Amino acid sequence: MITVYSKPNCMQCNFTKKYLEDKGIEFEEINIKDHPEVIEELKLYGFGSMPVVAVDTLDDAWSGFRPDRLAELEE
């Protein structure tokens, strides 16, 4: 399961979600504005910017718009 942690008015978040949608890759979006309880967890994993894209768990995650990492999800 792919989870995209995002925030409003975030261009990199929008690029990431559009990439996944265009490739037909299913994902769950968690907007940190609507779910502020996840912010501390993301910080514990060292993330300070959005989006954070997690594949199954935050142990396998990255932040920012990363077309190289997103392309790996297509395989």
CHARMM internal coordinates of N, CA and C (Angstrom, degrees):
IC EDIT
DIST 1 N 1 CA 1.4425
DIST 1 CA 1 C 1.5249
ANGL 1 N 1 CA 1 C 109.01
DIST 1 C 2 N 1.2935
ANGL 1 CA 1 C 2 N 115.51
DIHE 1 N 1 CA 1 C 2 N 130.94
DIST 2 N 2 CA 1.4590
ANGL 1 C 2 N 2 CA 122.13
DIHE 1 CA 1 C 2 N 2 CA 179.38
DIST 2 CA 2 C 1.5234
ANGL 2 N 2 CA 2 C 108.19
DIHE 1 C 2 N 2 CA 2 C -100.40
DIST 2 C 3 N 1.3184
ANGL 2 CA 2 C 3 N 115.21
DIHE 2 N 2 CA 2 C 3 N 130.02
DIST 3 N 3 CA 1.4630
ANGL 2 C 3 N 3 CA 121.21
DIHE 2 CA 2 C 3 N 3 CA 178.18
DIST 3 CA 3 C 1.5174
ANGL 3 N 3 CA 3 C 108.30
DIHE 2 C 3 N 3 CA 3 C -121.23
DIST 3 C 4 N 1.3315
ANGL 3 CA 3 C 4 N 115.02
DIHE 3 N 3 CA 3 C 4 N 130.38
DIST 4 N 4 CA 1.4628
ANGL 3 C 4 N 4 CA 120.95
DIHE 3 CA 3 C 4 N 4 CA 176.46
DIST 4 CA 4 C 1.5240
ANGL 4 N 4 CA 4 C 107.54
DIHE 3 C 4 N 4 CA 4 C -110.84
DIST 4 C 5 N 1.3252
ANGL 4 CA 4 C 5 N 115.99
DIHE 4 N 4 CA 4 C 5 N 113.61
DIST 5 N 5 CA 1.4604
ANGL 4 C 5 N 5 CA 121.60
DIHE 4 CA 4 C 5 N 5 CA 174.04
DIST 5 CA 5 C 1.5224
ANGL 5 N 5 CA 5 C 106.37
DIHE 4 C 5 N 5 CA 5 C -88.14
DIST 5 C 6 N 1.3244
ANGL 5 CA 5 C 6 N 116.20
DIHE 5 N 5 CA 5 C 6 N 124.61
DIST 6 N 6 CA 1.4643
ANGL 5 C 6 N 6 CA 119.74
DIHE 5 CA 5 C 6 N 6 CA -173.96
DIST 6 CA 6 C 1.5231
ANGL 6 N 6 CA 6 C 110.13
DIHE 5 C 6 N 6 CA 6 C -136.56
DIST 6 C 7 N 1.3318
ANGL 6 CA 6 C 7 N 114.27
DIHE 6 N 6 CA 6 C 7 N 176.27
DIST 7 N 7 CA 1.4575
ANGL 6 C 7 N 7 CA 120.87
DIHE 6 CA 6 C 7 N 7 CA 174.26
DIST 7 CA 7 C 1.5277
ANGL 7 N 7 CA 7 C 107.69
DIHE 6 C 7 N 7 CA 7 C -142.33
DIST 7 C 8 N 1.3280
ANGL 7 CA 7 C 8 N 117.28
DIHE 7 N 7 CA 7 C 8 N 159.78
DIST 8 N 8 CA 1.4665
ANGL 7 C 8 N 8 CA 120.36
DIHE 7 CA 7 C 8 N 8 CA -179.57
DIST 8 CA 8 C 1.5287
ANGL 8 N 8 CA 8 C 111.93
DIHE 7 C 8 N 8 CA 8 C -63.42
DIST 8 C 9 N 1.3143
ANGL 8 CA 8 C 9 N 115.03
DIHE 8 N 8 CA 8 C 9 N 151.32
DIST 9 N 9 CA 1.4679
ANGL 8 C 9 N 9 CA 122.54
DIHE 8 CA 8 C 9 N 9 CA 176.08
DIST 9 CA 9 C 1.5233
ANGL 9 N 9 CA 9 C 113.17
DIHE 8 C 9 N 9 CA 9 C 56.91
DIST 9 C 10 N 1.3102
ANGL 9 CA 9 C 10 N 116.42
DIHE 9 N 9 CA 9 C 10 N 36.31
DIST 10 N 10 CA 1.4669
ANGL 9 C 10 N 10 CA 122.21
DIHE 9 CA 9 C 10 N 10 CA -179.34
DIST 10 CA 10 C 1.5317
ANGL 10 N 10 CA 10 C 108.03
DIHE 9 C 10 N 10 CA 10 C -109.69
DIST 10 C 11 N 1.3125
ANGL 10 CA 10 C 11 N 115.93
DIHE 10 N 10 CA 10 C 11 N 109.50
DIST 11 N 11 CA 1.4601
ANGL 10 C 11 N 11 CA 120.35
DIHE 10 CA 10 C 11 N 11 CA -176.24
DIST 11 CA 11 C 1.5264
ANGL 11 N 11 CA 11 C 111.62
DIHE 10 C 11 N 11 CA 11 C -63.24
DIST 11 C 12 N 1.3353
ANGL 11 CA 11 C 12 N 117.73
DIHE 11 N 11 CA 11 C 12 N -43.25
DIST 12 N 12 CA 1.4645
ANGL 11 C 12 N 12 CA 120.23
DIHE 11 CA 11 C 12 N 12 CA 179.61
DIST 12 CA 12 C 1.5274
ANGL 12 N 12 CA 12 C 110.80
DIHE 11 C 12 N 12 CA 12 C -64.79
DIST 12 C 13 N 1.3392
ANGL 12 CA 12 C 13 N 116.89
DIHE 12 N 12 CA 12 C 13 N -34.45
DIST 13 N 13 CA 1.4701
ANGL 12 C 13 N 13 CA 120.62
DIHE 12 CA 12 C 13 N 13 CA 175.90
DIST 13 CA 13 C 1.5177
ANGL 13 N 13 CA 13 C 109.62
DIHE 12 C 13 N 13 CA 13 C -62.99
DIST 13 C 14 N 1.3307
ANGL 13 CA 13 C 14 N 115.92
DIHE 13 N 13 CA 13 C 14 N -46.19
DIST 14 N 14 CA 1.4633
ANGL 13 C 14 N 14 CA 120.05
DIHE 13 CA 13 C 14 N 14 CA -179.55
DIST 14 CA 14 C 1.5226
ANGL 14 N 14 CA 14 C 111.55
DIHE 13 C 14 N 14 CA 14 C -62.77
DIST 14 C 15 N 1.3240
ANGL 14 CA 14 C 15 N 117.67
DIHE 14 N 14 CA 14 C 15 N -42.31
DIST 15 N 15 CA 1.4655
ANGL 14 C 15 N 15 CA 121.30
DIHE 14 CA 14 C 15 N 15 CA 178.02
DIST 15 CA 15 C 1.5257
ANGL 15 N 15 CA 15 C 110.76
DIHE 14 C 15 N 15 CA 15 C -60.84
DIST 15 C 16 N 1.3304
ANGL 15 CA 15 C 16 N 116.03
DIHE 15 N 15 CA 15 C 16 N -43.10
DIST 16 N 16 CA 1.4618
ANGL 15 C 16 N 16 CA 120.83
DIHE 15 CA 15 C 16 N 16 CA -178.75
DIST 16 CA 16 C 1.5199
ANGL 16 N 16 CA 16 C 110.86
DIHE 15 C 16 N 16 CA 16 C -63.81
DIST 16 C 17 N 1.3218
ANGL 16 CA 16 C 17 N 116.97
DIHE 16 N 16 CA 16 C 17 N -48.06
DIST 17 N 17 CA 1.4716
ANGL 16 C 17 N 17 CA 120.56
DIHE 16 CA 16 C 17 N 17 CA -179.53
DIST 17 CA 17 C 1.5278
ANGL 17 N 17 CA 17 C 111.05
DIHE 16 C 17 N 17 CA 17 C -63.96
DIST 17 C 18 N 1.3343
ANGL 17 CA 17 C 18 N 116.88
DIHE 17 N 17 CA 17 C 18 N -40.72
DIST 18 N 18 CA 1.4707
ANGL 17 C 18 N 18 CA 119.89
DIHE 17 CA 17 C 18 N 18 CA 179.49
DIST 18 CA 18 C 1.5239
ANGL 18 N 18 CA 18 C 110.65
DIHE 17 C 18 N 18 CA 18 C -64.50
DIST 18 C 19 N 1.3283
ANGL 18 CA 18 C 19 N 117.34
DIHE 18 N 18 CA 18 C 19 N -41.34
DIST 19 N 19 CA 1.4659
ANGL 18 C 19 N 19 CA 121.17
DIHE 18 CA 18 C 19 N 19 CA 177.97
DIST 19 CA 19 C 1.5248
ANGL 19 N 19 CA 19 C 109.57
DIHE 18 C 19 N 19 CA 19 C -57.59
DIST 19 C 20 N 1.3201
ANGL 19 CA 19 C 20 N 116.50
DIHE 19 N 19 CA 19 C 20 N -50.34
DIST 20 N 20 CA 1.4641
ANGL 19 C 20 N 20 CA 120.11
DIHE 19 CA 19 C 20 N 20 CA -178.42
DIST 20 CA 20 C 1.5290
ANGL 20 N 20 CA 20 C 111.51
DIHE 19 C 20 N 20 CA 20 C -62.87
DIST 20 C 21 N 1.3179
ANGL 20 CA 20 C 21 N 116.35
DIHE 20 N 20 CA 20 C 21 N -42.76
DIST 21 N 21 CA 1.4727
ANGL 20 C 21 N 21 CA 120.32
DIHE 20 CA 20 C 21 N 21 CA 178.70
DIST 21 CA 21 C 1.5217
ANGL 21 N 21 CA 21 C 110.96
DIHE 20 C 21 N 21 CA 21 C -62.78
DIST 21 C 22 N 1.3257
ANGL 21 CA 21 C 22 N 117.41
DIHE 21 N 21 CA 21 C 22 N -45.34
DIST 22 N 22 CA 1.4713
ANGL 21 C 22 N 22 CA 121.49
DIHE 21 CA 21 C 22 N 22 CA -178.98
DIST 22 CA 22 C 1.5284
ANGL 22 N 22 CA 22 C 111.78
DIHE 21 C 22 N 22 CA 22 C -62.34
DIST 22 C 23 N 1.3383
ANGL 22 CA 22 C 23 N 117.14
DIHE 22 N 22 CA 22 C 23 N -32.02
DIST 23 N 23 CA 1.4675
ANGL 22 C 23 N 23 CA 121.07
DIHE 22 CA 22 C 23 N 23 CA -179.90
DIST 23 CA 23 C 1.5239
ANGL 23 N 23 CA 23 C 112.23
DIHE 22 C 23 N 23 CA 23 C -89.10
DIST 23 C 24 N 1.3384
ANGL 23 CA 23 C 24 N 117.28
DIHE 23 N 23 CA 23 C 24 N -1.60
DIST 24 N 24 CA 1.4526
ANGL 23 C 24 N 24 CA 121.00
DIHE 23 CA 23 C 24 N 24 CA 179.78
DIST 24 CA 24 C 1.5224
ANGL 24 N 24 CA 24 C 113.70
DIHE 23 C 24 N 24 CA 24 C 71.34
DIST 24 C 25 N 1.3260
ANGL 24 CA 24 C 25 N 116.41
DIHE 24 N 24 CA 24 C 25 N 26.17
DIST 25 N 25 CA 1.4608
ANGL 24 C 25 N 25 CA 121.59
DIHE 24 CA 24 C 25 N 25 CA -179.74
DIST 25 CA 25 C 1.5273
ANGL 25 N 25 CA 25 C 108.11
DIHE 24 C 25 N 25 CA 25 C -92.65
DIST 25 C 26 N 1.3186
ANGL 25 CA 25 C 26 N 116.20
DIHE 25 N 25 CA 25 C 26 N 120.72
DIST 26 N 26 CA 1.4552
ANGL 25 C 26 N 26 CA 120.72
DIHE 25 CA 25 C 26 N 26 CA -179.13
DIST 26 CA 26 C 1.5231
ANGL 26 N 26 CA 26 C 110.60
DIHE 25 C 26 N 26 CA 26 C -73.44
DIST 26 C 27 N 1.3297
ANGL 26 CA 26 C 27 N 115.18
DIHE 26 N 26 CA 26 C 27 N 142.45
DIST 27 N 27 CA 1.4602
ANGL 26 C 27 N 27 CA 120.76
DIHE 26 CA 26 C 27 N 27 CA 178.31
DIST 27 CA 27 C 1.5184
ANGL 27 N 27 CA 27 C 109.12
DIHE 26 C 27 N 27 CA 27 C -153.80
DIST 27 C 28 N 1.3053
ANGL 27 CA 27 C 28 N 114.04
DIHE 27 N 27 CA 27 C 28 N 159.61
DIST 28 N 28 CA 1.4615
ANGL 27 C 28 N 28 CA 121.39
DIHE 27 CA 27 C 28 N 28 CA 173.94
DIST 28 CA 28 C 1.5138
ANGL 28 N 28 CA 28 C 106.78
DIHE 27 C 28 N 28 CA 28 C -106.58
DIST 28 C 29 N 1.3184
ANGL 28 CA 28 C 29 N 116.79
DIHE 28 N 28 CA 28 C 29 N 135.88
DIST 29 N 29 CA 1.4606
ANGL 28 C 29 N 29 CA 120.84
DIHE 28 CA 28 C 29 N 29 CA 177.55
DIST 29 CA 29 C 1.5243
ANGL 29 N 29 CA 29 C 109.30
DIHE 28 C 29 N 29 CA 29 C -105.50
DIST 29 C 30 N 1.3096
ANGL 29 CA 29 C 30 N 115.79
DIHE 29 N 29 CA 29 C 30 N 133.35
DIST 30 N 30 CA 1.4571
ANGL 29 C 30 N 30 CA 121.45
DIHE 29 CA 29 C 30 N 30 CA 173.11
DIST 30 CA 30 C 1.5228
ANGL 30 N 30 CA 30 C 107.06
DIHE 29 C 30 N 30 CA 30 C -121.51
DIST 30 C 31 N 1.3195
ANGL 30 CA 30 C 31 N 115.56
DIHE 30 N 30 CA 30 C 31 N 111.52
DIST 31 N 31 CA 1.4537
ANGL 30 C 31 N 31 CA 121.73
DIHE 30 CA 30 C 31 N 31 CA 179.97
DIST 31 CA 31 C 1.5289
ANGL 31 N 31 CA 31 C 107.40
DIHE 30 C 31 N 31 CA 31 C -84.62
DIST 31 C 32 N 1.3381
ANGL 31 CA 31 C 32 N 116.85
DIHE 31 N 31 CA 31 C 32 N 120.09
DIST 32 N 32 CA 1.4613
ANGL 31 C 32 N 32 CA 119.86
DIHE 31 CA 31 C 32 N 32 CA -175.21
DIST 32 CA 32 C 1.5297
ANGL 32 N 32 CA 32 C 112.12
DIHE 31 C 32 N 32 CA 32 C -68.08
DIST 32 C 33 N 1.3236
ANGL 32 CA 32 C 33 N 117.70
DIHE 32 N 32 CA 32 C 33 N -18.24
DIST 33 N 33 CA 1.4653
ANGL 32 C 33 N 33 CA 119.77
DIHE 32 CA 32 C 33 N 33 CA 175.37
DIST 33 CA 33 C 1.5236
ANGL 33 N 33 CA 33 C 109.56
DIHE 32 C 33 N 33 CA 33 C -69.47
DIST 33 C 34 N 1.3241
ANGL 33 CA 33 C 34 N 116.20
DIHE 33 N 33 CA 33 C 34 N -38.37
DIST 34 N 34 CA 1.4661
ANGL 33 C 34 N 34 CA 121.21
DIHE 33 CA 33 C 34 N 34 CA -179.89
DIST 34 CA 34 C 1.5266
ANGL 34 N 34 CA 34 C 111.95
DIHE 33 C 34 N 34 CA 34 C -83.18
DIST 34 C 35 N 1.3322
ANGL 34 CA 34 C 35 N 117.30
DIHE 34 N 34 CA 34 C 35 N -20.72
DIST 35 N 35 CA 1.4644
ANGL 34 C 35 N 35 CA 122.84
DIHE 34 CA 34 C 35 N 35 CA -177.46
DIST 35 CA 35 C 1.5302
ANGL 35 N 35 CA 35 C 110.01
DIHE 34 C 35 N 35 CA 35 C -132.42
DIST 35 C 36 N 1.3354
ANGL 35 CA 35 C 36 N 117.18
DIHE 35 N 35 CA 35 C 36 N 67.13
DIST 36 N 36 CA 1.4668
ANGL 35 C 36 N 36 CA 119.76
DIHE 35 CA 35 C 36 N 36 CA -176.23
DIST 36 CA 36 C 1.5303
ANGL 36 N 36 CA 36 C 113.43
DIHE 35 C 36 N 36 CA 36 C -63.43
DIST 36 C 37 N 1.3308
ANGL 36 CA 36 C 37 N 117.43
DIHE 36 N 36 CA 36 C 37 N -16.00
DIST 37 N 37 CA 1.4636
ANGL 36 C 37 N 37 CA 120.13
DIHE 36 CA 36 C 37 N 37 CA 179.91
DIST 37 CA 37 C 1.5273
ANGL 37 N 37 CA 37 C 112.47
DIHE 36 C 37 N 37 CA 37 C -64.99
DIST 37 C 38 N 1.3315
ANGL 37 CA 37 C 38 N 118.41
DIHE 37 N 37 CA 37 C 38 N -20.54
DIST 38 N 38 CA 1.4717
ANGL 37 C 38 N 38 CA 120.33
DIHE 37 CA 37 C 38 N 38 CA -179.18
DIST 38 CA 38 C 1.5310
ANGL 38 N 38 CA 38 C 112.58
DIHE 37 C 38 N 38 CA 38 C -83.06
DIST 38 C 39 N 1.3258
ANGL 38 CA 38 C 39 N 117.08
DIHE 38 N 38 CA 38 C 39 N -13.49
DIST 39 N 39 CA 1.4616
ANGL 38 C 39 N 39 CA 120.32
DIHE 38 CA 38 C 39 N 39 CA -176.45
DIST 39 CA 39 C 1.5240
ANGL 39 N 39 CA 39 C 111.35
DIHE 38 C 39 N 39 CA 39 C -60.16
DIST 39 C 40 N 1.3217
ANGL 39 CA 39 C 40 N 117.58
DIHE 39 N 39 CA 39 C 40 N -45.00
DIST 40 N 40 CA 1.4641
ANGL 39 C 40 N 40 CA 120.67
DIHE 39 CA 39 C 40 N 40 CA -179.15
DIST 40 CA 40 C 1.5267
ANGL 40 N 40 CA 40 C 111.11
DIHE 39 C 40 N 40 CA 40 C -63.57
DIST 40 C 41 N 1.3280
ANGL 40 CA 40 C 41 N 116.60
DIHE 40 N 40 CA 40 C 41 N -39.55
DIST 41 N 41 CA 1.4661
ANGL 40 C 41 N 41 CA 119.70
DIHE 40 CA 40 C 41 N 41 CA 178.64
DIST 41 CA 41 C 1.5246
ANGL 41 N 41 CA 41 C 110.62
DIHE 40 C 41 N 41 CA 41 C -63.00
DIST 41 C 42 N 1.3347
ANGL 41 CA 41 C 42 N 116.65
DIHE 41 N 41 CA 41 C 42 N -43.16
DIST 42 N 42 CA 1.4603
ANGL 41 C 42 N 42 CA 120.16
DIHE 41 CA 41 C 42 N 42 CA 178.73
DIST 42 CA 42 C 1.5336
ANGL 42 N 42 CA 42 C 110.38
DIHE 41 C 42 N 42 CA 42 C -62.41
DIST 42 C 43 N 1.3211
ANGL 42 CA 42 C 43 N 116.77
DIHE 42 N 42 CA 42 C 43 N -40.26
DIST 43 N 43 CA 1.4671
ANGL 42 C 43 N 43 CA 120.54
DIHE 42 CA 42 C 43 N 43 CA 178.49
DIST 43 CA 43 C 1.5297
ANGL 43 N 43 CA 43 C 111.38
DIHE 42 C 43 N 43 CA 43 C -63.81
DIST 43 C 44 N 1.3377
ANGL 43 CA 43 C 44 N 116.29
DIHE 43 N 43 CA 43 C 44 N -37.63
DIST 44 N 44 CA 1.4667
ANGL 43 C 44 N 44 CA 120.17
DIHE 43 CA 43 C 44 N 44 CA 178.56
DIST 44 CA 44 C 1.5279
ANGL 44 N 44 CA 44 C 111.73
DIHE 43 C 44 N 44 CA 44 C -60.64
DIST 44 C 45 N 1.3229
ANGL 44 CA 44 C 45 N 116.16
DIHE 44 N 44 CA 44 C 45 N -30.39
DIST 45 N 45 CA 1.4681
ANGL 44 C 45 N 45 CA 121.18
DIHE 44 CA 44 C 45 N 45 CA 178.32
DIST 45 CA 45 C 1.5311
ANGL 45 N 45 CA 45 C 111.52
DIHE 44 C 45 N 45 CA 45 C -88.16
DIST 45 C 46 N 1.3275
ANGL 45 CA 45 C 46 N 117.02
DIHE 45 N 45 CA 45 C 46 N 2.73
DIST 46 N 46 CA 1.4564
ANGL 45 C 46 N 46 CA 120.82
DIHE 45 CA 45 C 46 N 46 CA 175.20
DIST 46 CA 46 C 1.5180
ANGL 46 N 46 CA 46 C 115.18
DIHE 45 C 46 N 46 CA 46 C 91.08
DIST 46 C 47 N 1.3239
ANGL 46 CA 46 C 47 N 117.61
DIHE 46 N 46 CA 46 C 47 N 9.82
DIST 47 N 47 CA 1.4619
ANGL 46 C 47 N 47 CA 120.15
DIHE 46 CA 46 C 47 N 47 CA -179.08
DIST 47 CA 47 C 1.5201
ANGL 47 N 47 CA 47 C 110.39
DIHE 46 C 47 N 47 CA 47 C -90.38
DIST 47 C 48 N 1.3224
ANGL 47 CA 47 C 48 N 115.10
DIHE 47 N 47 CA 47 C 48 N 134.36
DIST 48 N 48 CA 1.4585
ANGL 47 C 48 N 48 CA 120.07
DIHE 47 CA 47 C 48 N 48 CA 179.69
DIST 48 CA 48 C 1.5123
ANGL 48 N 48 CA 48 C 113.06
DIHE 47 C 48 N 48 CA 48 C -129.87
DIST 48 C 49 N 1.3401
ANGL 48 CA 48 C 49 N 116.52
DIHE 48 N 48 CA 48 C 49 N -0.67
DIST 49 N 49 CA 1.4611
ANGL 48 C 49 N 49 CA 119.76
DIHE 48 CA 48 C 49 N 49 CA 179.23
DIST 49 CA 49 C 1.5231
ANGL 49 N 49 CA 49 C 109.11
DIHE 48 C 49 N 49 CA 49 C -138.94
DIST 49 C 50 N 1.3139
ANGL 49 CA 49 C 50 N 114.70
DIHE 49 N 49 CA 49 C 50 N 159.63
DIST 50 N 50 CA 1.4619
ANGL 49 C 50 N 50 CA 121.97
DIHE 49 CA 49 C 50 N 50 CA -177.88
DIST 50 CA 50 C 1.5185
ANGL 50 N 50 CA 50 C 109.67
DIHE 49 C 50 N 50 CA 50 C -108.17
DIST 50 C 51 N 1.2950
ANGL 50 CA 50 C 51 N 118.97
DIHE 50 N 50 CA 50 C 51 N 158.17
DIST 51 N 51 CA 1.4584
ANGL 50 C 51 N 51 CA 125.15
DIHE 50 CA 50 C 51 N 51 CA -4.02
DIST 51 CA 51 C 1.5244
ANGL 51 N 51 CA 51 C 110.58
DIHE 50 C 51 N 51 CA 51 C -79.94
DIST 51 C 52 N 1.3112
ANGL 51 CA 51 C 52 N 115.16
DIHE 51 N 51 CA 51 C 52 N 162.67
DIST 52 N 52 CA 1.4524
ANGL 51 C 52 N 52 CA 122.02
DIHE 51 CA 51 C 52 N 52 CA 167.25
DIST 52 CA 52 C 1.5220
ANGL 52 N 52 CA 52 C 105.57
DIHE 51 C 52 N 52 CA 52 C -112.64
DIST 52 C 53 N 1.3159
ANGL 52 CA 52 C 53 N 115.66
DIHE 52 N 52 CA 52 C 53 N 125.76
DIST 53 N 53 CA 1.4624
ANGL 52 C 53 N 53 CA 121.15
DIHE 52 CA 52 C 53 N 53 CA 179.01
DIST 53 CA 53 C 1.5257
ANGL 53 N 53 CA 53 C 107.43
DIHE 52 C 53 N 53 CA 53 C -109.35
DIST 53 C 54 N 1.3280
ANGL 53 CA 53 C 54 N 115.52
DIHE 53 N 53 CA 53 C 54 N 119.43
DIST 54 N 54 CA 1.4588
ANGL 53 C 54 N 54 CA 121.28
DIHE 53 CA 53 C 54 N 54 CA -178.71
DIST 54 CA 54 C 1.5194
ANGL 54 N 54 CA 54 C 109.64
DIHE 53 C 54 N 54 CA 54 C -113.12
DIST 54 C 55 N 1.3237
ANGL 54 CA 54 C 55 N 115.53
DIHE 54 N 54 CA 54 C 55 N 131.70
DIST 55 N 55 CA 1.4614
ANGL 54 C 55 N 55 CA 121.34
DIHE 54 CA 54 C 55 N 55 CA 175.20
DIST 55 CA 55 C 1.5311
ANGL 55 N 55 CA 55 C 105.88
DIHE 54 C 55 N 55 CA 55 C -103.92
DIST 55 C 56 N 1.3087
ANGL 55 CA 55 C 56 N 115.56
DIHE 55 N 55 CA 55 C 56 N 105.67
DIST 56 N 56 CA 1.4638
ANGL 55 C 56 N 56 CA 124.69
DIHE 55 CA 55 C 56 N 56 CA -176.41
DIST 56 CA 56 C 1.5278
ANGL 56 N 56 CA 56 C 112.32
DIHE 55 C 56 N 56 CA 56 C 70.99
DIST 56 C 57 N 1.3263
ANGL 56 CA 56 C 57 N 119.09
DIHE 56 N 56 CA 56 C 57 N -57.85
DIST 57 N 57 CA 1.4676
ANGL 56 C 57 N 57 CA 120.97
DIHE 56 CA 56 C 57 N 57 CA -178.86
DIST 57 CA 57 C 1.5252
ANGL 57 N 57 CA 57 C 109.79
DIHE 56 C 57 N 57 CA 57 C -137.95
DIST 57 C 58 N 1.3137
ANGL 57 CA 57 C 58 N 115.90
DIHE 57 N 57 CA 57 C 58 N 169.01
DIST 58 N 58 CA 1.4664
ANGL 57 C 58 N 58 CA 120.46
DIHE 57 CA 57 C 58 N 58 CA 176.95
DIST 58 CA 58 C 1.5201
ANGL 58 N 58 CA 58 C 112.00
DIHE 57 C 58 N 58 CA 58 C -72.59
DIST 58 C 59 N 1.3334
ANGL 58 CA 58 C 59 N 117.39
DIHE 58 N 58 CA 58 C 59 N -10.10
DIST 59 N 59 CA 1.4664
ANGL 58 C 59 N 59 CA 119.82
DIHE 58 CA 58 C 59 N 59 CA 174.48
DIST 59 CA 59 C 1.5250
ANGL 59 N 59 CA 59 C 110.97
DIHE 58 C 59 N 59 CA 59 C -68.67
DIST 59 C 60 N 1.3262
ANGL 59 CA 59 C 60 N 116.54
DIHE 59 N 59 CA 59 C 60 N -24.78
DIST 60 N 60 CA 1.4673
ANGL 59 C 60 N 60 CA 122.58
DIHE 59 CA 59 C 60 N 60 CA 178.35
DIST 60 CA 60 C 1.5278
ANGL 60 N 60 CA 60 C 107.32
DIHE 59 C 60 N 60 CA 60 C -119.14
DIST 60 C 61 N 1.3253
ANGL 60 CA 60 C 61 N 115.23
DIHE 60 N 60 CA 60 C 61 N 75.22
DIST 61 N 61 CA 1.4662
ANGL 60 C 61 N 61 CA 120.01
DIHE 60 CA 60 C 61 N 61 CA -174.70
DIST 61 CA 61 C 1.5194
ANGL 61 N 61 CA 61 C 110.61
DIHE 60 C 61 N 61 CA 61 C -144.10
DIST 61 C 62 N 1.3162
ANGL 61 CA 61 C 62 N 115.15
DIHE 61 N 61 CA 61 C 62 N 163.19
DIST 62 N 62 CA 1.4625
ANGL 61 C 62 N 62 CA 121.60
DIHE 61 CA 61 C 62 N 62 CA 175.48
DIST 62 CA 62 C 1.5241
ANGL 62 N 62 CA 62 C 108.32
DIHE 61 C 62 N 62 CA 62 C -147.50
DIST 62 C 63 N 1.3243
ANGL 62 CA 62 C 63 N 115.79
DIHE 62 N 62 CA 62 C 63 N 165.74
DIST 63 N 63 CA 1.4606
ANGL 62 C 63 N 63 CA 119.56
DIHE 62 CA 62 C 63 N 63 CA 177.58
DIST 63 CA 63 C 1.5169
ANGL 63 N 63 CA 63 C 109.97
DIHE 62 C 63 N 63 CA 63 C -118.65
DIST 63 C 64 N 1.3224
ANGL 63 CA 63 C 64 N 113.79
DIHE 63 N 63 CA 63 C 64 N 157.00
DIST 64 N 64 CA 1.4601
ANGL 63 C 64 N 64 CA 120.74
DIHE 63 CA 63 C 64 N 64 CA 179.61
DIST 64 CA 64 C 1.5141
ANGL 64 N 64 CA 64 C 112.70
DIHE 63 C 64 N 64 CA 64 C 89.36
DIST 64 C 65 N 1.3340
ANGL 64 CA 64 C 65 N 115.03
DIHE 64 N 64 CA 64 C 65 N 171.30
DIST 65 N 65 CA 1.4635
ANGL 64 C 65 N 65 CA 121.48
DIHE 64 CA 64 C 65 N 65 CA 176.79
DIST 65 CA 65 C 1.5207
ANGL 65 N 65 CA 65 C 107.73
DIHE 64 C 65 N 65 CA 65 C -82.02
DIST 65 C 66 N 1.3285
ANGL 65 CA 65 C 66 N 116.75
DIHE 65 N 65 CA 65 C 66 N 108.89
DIST 66 N 66 CA 1.4648
ANGL 65 C 66 N 66 CA 122.84
DIHE 65 CA 65 C 66 N 66 CA -175.10
DIST 66 CA 66 C 1.5289
ANGL 66 N 66 CA 66 C 109.83
DIHE 65 C 66 N 66 CA 66 C -123.16
DIST 66 C 67 N 1.3359
ANGL 66 CA 66 C 67 N 117.75
DIHE 66 N 66 CA 66 C 67 N 84.37
DIST 67 N 67 CA 1.4646
ANGL 66 C 67 N 67 CA 119.80
DIHE 66 CA 66 C 67 N 67 CA 179.68
DIST 67 CA 67 C 1.5267
ANGL 67 N 67 CA 67 C 112.68
DIHE 66 C 67 N 67 CA 67 C -55.87
DIST 67 C 68 N 1.3395
ANGL 67 CA 67 C 68 N 117.53
DIHE 67 N 67 CA 67 C 68 N -32.21
DIST 68 N 68 CA 1.4607
ANGL 67 C 68 N 68 CA 120.10
DIHE 67 CA 67 C 68 N 68 CA 179.64
DIST 68 CA 68 C 1.5300
ANGL 68 N 68 CA 68 C 110.67
DIHE 67 C 68 N 68 CA 68 C -64.36
DIST 68 C 69 N 1.3147
ANGL 68 CA 68 C 69 N 117.33
DIHE 68 N 68 CA 68 C 69 N -43.95
DIST 69 N 69 CA 1.4652
ANGL 68 C 69 N 69 CA 121.21
DIHE 68 CA 68 C 69 N 69 CA 179.39
DIST 69 CA 69 C 1.5309
ANGL 69 N 69 CA 69 C 110.46
DIHE 68 C 69 N 69 CA 69 C -72.97
DIST 69 C 70 N 1.3240
ANGL 69 CA 69 C 70 N 117.02
DIHE 69 N 69 CA 69 C 70 N -38.15
DIST 70 N 70 CA 1.4703
ANGL 69 C 70 N 70 CA 120.14
DIHE 69 CA 69 C 70 N 70 CA 179.29
DIST 70 CA 70 C 1.5288
ANGL 70 N 70 CA 70 C 110.72
DIHE 69 C 70 N 70 CA 70 C -63.91
DIST 70 C 71 N 1.3255
ANGL 70 CA 70 C 71 N 117.10
DIHE 70 N 70 CA 70 C 71 N -36.75
DIST 71 N 71 CA 1.4658
ANGL 70 C 71 N 71 CA 120.67
DIHE 70 CA 70 C 71 N 71 CA 179.51
DIST 71 CA 71 C 1.5193
ANGL 71 N 71 CA 71 C 110.64
DIHE 70 C 71 N 71 CA 71 C -62.90
DIST 71 C 72 N 1.3326
ANGL 71 CA 71 C 72 N 117.99
DIHE 71 N 71 CA 71 C 72 N -32.20
DIST 72 N 72 CA 1.4695
ANGL 71 C 72 N 72 CA 121.18
DIHE 71 CA 71 C 72 N 72 CA 178.21
DIST 72 CA 72 C 1.5279
ANGL 72 N 72 CA 72 C 111.40
DIHE 71 C 72 N 72 CA 72 C -62.70
DIST 72 C 73 N 1.3257
ANGL 72 CA 72 C 73 N 117.32
DIHE 72 N 72 CA 72 C 73 N -25.66
DIST 73 N 73 CA 1.4585
ANGL 72 C 73 N 73 CA 121.29
DIHE 72 CA 72 C 73 N 73 CA -179.54
DIST 73 CA 73 C 1.5274
ANGL 73 N 73 CA 73 C 112.07
DIHE 72 C 73 N 73 CA 73 C -72.35
DIST 73 C 74 N 1.3178
ANGL 73 CA 73 C 74 N 116.19
DIHE 73 N 73 CA 73 C 74 N -18.35
DIST 74 N 74 CA 1.4677
ANGL 73 C 74 N 74 CA 120.51
DIHE 73 CA 73 C 74 N 74 CA 179.99
DIST 74 CA 74 C 1.5047
ANGL 74 N 74 CA 74 C 112.07
DIHE 73 C 74 N 74 CA 74 C -76.15
DIST 74 C 75 N 1.3175
ANGL 74 CA 74 C 75 N 118.04
DIHE 74 N 74 CA 74 C 75 N -21.05
DIST 75 N 75 CA 1.4620
ANGL 74 C 75 N 75 CA 122.09
DIHE 74 CA 74 C 75 N 75 CA -173.29
DIST 75 CA 75 C 1.5121
ANGL 75 N 75 CA 75 C 111.73
DIHE 74 C 75 N 75 CA 75 C -77.62
END
COOR INIT
IC SEED 1 N 1 CA 1 C
IC BUILD
